[in-house]
Amino acid sequence: MFGLRLASQSGAGIYAARIPERWFPGKFDILLHSHQIFHRKGGLLALKEDKKTGDQVVTAINRQHPLYDQYKASI
């Protein structure tokens, strides 16, 4: 959870500080603008959270399967 929070805050920090366009004016007007970086980080974090939630749902469903205990014992 701490890693997700740090990644989210770093994306917001990049956007608030207007990095990299502040350091190189005119060079990042189309690609790699701070607003794009902010949204890319947010999107990747959302995908990561979605995968983690999906894994938890699959695990919960698998635990209800009648052969789950046998499978778990064989690992």
C-alpha positions, 0 to 999 in steps of 0.5 A: 500500500505504501508503494502505491501511495508513493507512486501516486504522490510522485505522479502528482508531484511531477505534475505540480512541479511541471517537470520536465517542461519547466527544465526544457521549455518547448521540448515536451509540448506534445509528448511526455508533458507532466500532465501525461505522466500524471495520467499514465501513472494513475492509469498504471496504478489503477490497473495494478489495483484492479489486478490485485482485486481480481486475484483476491476474487479468484482466490475467494472463489477457488477456496469454495471449490470442493477440491481446494484443500486437496490442491493446496495440500499438493503444492 
